[in-house]
């Protein structure tokens, strides 16, 4: 169990990750001694000021789980339940993020609603419908969430979120409500919002988004290719190796018979990608796959995240691989 035994009698706020303990609920002298003793010994760590979890449990969470737990902590501390939006909602919808998560939570309020605080940036909105509940928290709908992210973030970050959301149409996520959205849904959501800033950026992101992109590294690679004015590849194309085996490749330029594969380190740690295999086994299988495709007359090249986000590096890499 992640929760230390001596805190079991105290009020716990259940989340999808770990039980939360709020310092404001520590009322008796004995409970305070127990609680703050645990903090001093490092058994408890603060998610945000006033909300704590077990240190061992916190250490086992990745950065995305920690962001979702932070949302739960801020919601538990709030006087009334929040309606999470923007990047906070994106994390709860399990949309990927290329950069670091933001320090403050984001929430929607009606026009003239509460002001922002040290923990929450509040956005006034006259359109508060299309609300979902994820992990017991209120969040903006998937389409609204994508539009808000696209309107307030850099083009690449917006495309990562939009691609992933559109990808859900064929690949639903087990931890969030089953929602299938299209580009038309995103454009309709954009039309309903009276955005003072970011509407053109959001429309550009929606126009460029493609649900065939399978992972954030592929989305960022597409953005970099676009900005570098490189030839546009086909995505997730079926090709056959010399053995007759069927493969799906990330990027395909038919004019020069070039296959491109984003080869990020994360996929060798992702249980969904590993499917019970060790990273070494995956590497061996990937090599056999590449050899089979080369034997069928295809060119194959791979790149990592550092190359994916650099126009100069990716252009040089692809040109050397035979892109024309």
N, C-alpha and C positions, 0 to 999 in steps of 0.2 A: 504493500500500500504506500502511496506517495504521502499521505497525510500522517505526520508523526502521532503516535498513540496518545501522548499527553494533551493534545489539542482536540481530541475527539469529542469532548463534551461541550465545546464552544460552538457558537453559531457558524455554520458553514454555508456558503452560497455555491450551489452546485453549478458547474459549467461543463462543457463538453470535454475540457481538458483536465482540470484539477479543481478540487474544492478551494474556494477563496475564504480567507479570514479577514474581517474588517476590524481595524483597531478601534473604531468608534463603538464596537459592540463589547469591548473588554471593560466590564463595569466594576468588578470586585478587585480588591487588593491582591487576592490570591491569583485570580486570572491574569491580572496585569503582570505579576511577577513571573508567571509561567510563560506568558506570551512574549514579553520583552526579553526574557532569558533566552527563549528560542531564537529571537532575532539576533541577540549578541553572539550566540553560539553558531550562528550561520545556518540554523535548521530552517529558518523562514527567510524568504527574500521578498522585497517589495516589488509588486508588478507596477503599481503606481503608488504614490504616497497615500497611505491609509488602507491599502489592500495587499494582502500577503498570501503566498503559497509556499509549499514545501520546496526547499532548495533542490532536493533530489529530483522532484518532479519537473521543476523549471529547467534543470540541466538537460532533461531528455526531450525538450520541445525544440522544434526547429523555429526559424525566425517567423514563419507564417503562423504557426500555432501560438507563438508568443504574442503576435499582434492580435489574434482573435481573443486570447485570454485577457489582453489589456482592454479590449472593448468590453468584455464581460465585467471586468473590475470597475471600469468607469461607469458602466450602467448600474452596477450595484451601489456605487457611491452617490449616484444622482438622486435628486428628490423625486423625480418622475422618470419613467422609462424613456429612453432616447430612441429616436429614429435615425439609425446610422446611415450615412451616405458617403459618396465619393470613395476615397481609398479605404476607409473603414468598412464600407459595405462591400467593396471589391474583395477584401480579405475574407469576409464572412461568406461570400459567394464562391470562395476558393478560386478566384481569378488570380493568375500569377502576376508577379511584379518583378520588373527587372532591377530596379534600384531598391534602396532601403525604404522601409515603411516610414510614414510620417510620424513625428513625435506626438502630435495632438490627434485626438479623435475628431471625426467630422460627423455632424448631425444636421438634419433639416428641422426647421421650426416654421410656424406660420408667420406671415408678415406681422411685424411688431412683437414677435416672440422674445424669449429670453436671449440675453447677450452671451457672447463667448466667454469662456473661463480659462483657467490655467490648463485644464484637461481637455476641453472641447472647443472646437471651432464650429460655431453654429451658422448655418446658411439659411437666410429667409427665403421662403418659396411659397407662392400661391397655389402650387400644385403638389399636393402631398398624398395623392392616391397611389395605387399600385405598390402596396406594402407587403413584404414577405416576412416570415419568422424563421430565423436560422439560429440554431443553438440557443433557442429561447430568447433571442434578441430581435427587435424590430429593425428591418433593413429596407432600403428602397428596392424596388423591383430590379430585375437583372438589366433590362434595357435602360432604365433610368440611371442605374449605377454606371453602366458603360459610358453613357453620354456625359455624365458628370465628370468621370475620369478623363475622357477625351477632351473635354472643354477646359480642363484646369491643369493638364499635364503636358509634357513634351510629346511630340508626335510619336516617337518610338514607344513610350510607356502606354500611350493610348491605344496603339495598334496591338501591343501585347495583350491588353485586356479585351479589346474588341475581337481579335482573332479567337481567343480562348472562349469567349461567350458564344460566338457563332459556331464554334467547334462542338458545343454542347448539343446541338441539334442531332448529331449522330453519335456523340459520345457523352451521355449524361454522367454527372458526378454523383456518386452514391450518398454524399453527405449534405446535399442541398436539395431544395424542391426541384421537381422535374419541370423544367421550363425550356422551351425551344423557341429561340428568337431568330429573326432574319434581319437583313439590312433595312427592309421596309419598317420593321418594328423599331429599329434604332432611329430612323429618320422621323417616324411619327412621334417618338418620345422627344426628340430634339425640337420638333415643331410645337409641342405643347409647352416647352419651357421658354420663359422670357429671359434669355441670358443677356446680361449686359456685356459680357466678355466671353470669348471662346467659342462662339457658335460656328464661325468659319473654320476654326481648328477642329472642332468636333465633326463637322461635315466632311472635311478632308480625311479625317481618320476613318470615318464610316465608309466613305467611298473606296478607300484603300484596303480595308479589312477583308480577310478571307478566312473562312472557317476551315479550309483545308490545312492551314498551318497547324502543326501538331504540338509544338512546344515553344516556349518563349524565345529560345535561341533561333528558331526558324523565323519567327516573327521579326526579330531584330535584324536577322540577315536580310529579310525582304526589304525592310526599311532602308538599310544601308545600300543595298543594290539600287533601290529607287533613287536615293539621294545622290549616288555616284553615277547615275544615268547608265547603268549596266543593262544589258538585255534582260527582259523579264522572263523568268523560268516558269515552266509548268510545275504544279505542286502535287505531291503524293501520287506519282504516276506508277502504273504497274509495268514492270519490265521483266524479261525472262533471261536467266543465265544460260551458259552453254549446256548445263545439265538439264535444262528445261524447267528448273525450279522458278517459281513466281516470287518476285520481290516488289515491294513498294519503296520507291526512292523519294527523298525529301524534295529535291530540285532536279529538273530535267530540261536541258537545252537541246531539242532534237536536231537543230541545224548543225551542231558540232558533236553530236552524240556524247554530250558531257553530262555526267551525273554529279550532283553536289549533295553532300551530306553534312549537316551540322553535327559535330561530335563533342558536345559538352560533357564535362565531367559528371554533372548531376545525374545523367541517365544511368551511369554505372553504380549509382547509389539508390536509385528509385526502385522500390519494390515492384511497382507496376510494370516497369520496363524489364527488370531482372527476371520476374516470373519464376522465382525459385532457383535461378542460376546464380553462380558466383560471378563477380566482375571478370575474373580470368576466363571463365567459360564464355561470357559474352564477347570478350575481346577475340577469342579464337573463332567464334561463330561469325563475328563481323569480318574477320580476315577471309574466311572461307567464302562468305557472301561476296566480298569485293573481288576475290580471285575469279569466282564464277562469272560475275558480270564483265570483268575485263576479258575473260576468255570468249565471251560472246561479242566482243568488238566494241564495248563501251569504254569511254574514259571515266575514271572515278576520282574525285577529289574530296577531301574532308577539311574542315576548319573548326577552330575553337571559338570561344566567346570573345577573346581579345581581337580576333580577326573579324568576327561577325559585326562588331560595333565600330570598326574603323574603315572608312571608305577607301583610304589609300591601301591598307593591308588587304582588304577583300578584293579590290580591283586587281592588284598585283598577283594575288594568289590565283584568282580565276583565269586571268590572262595566261599565266604560266601553265595552267592546267589545260588550256586549249580553247577558252571561250573567245568567240569572235563577234 
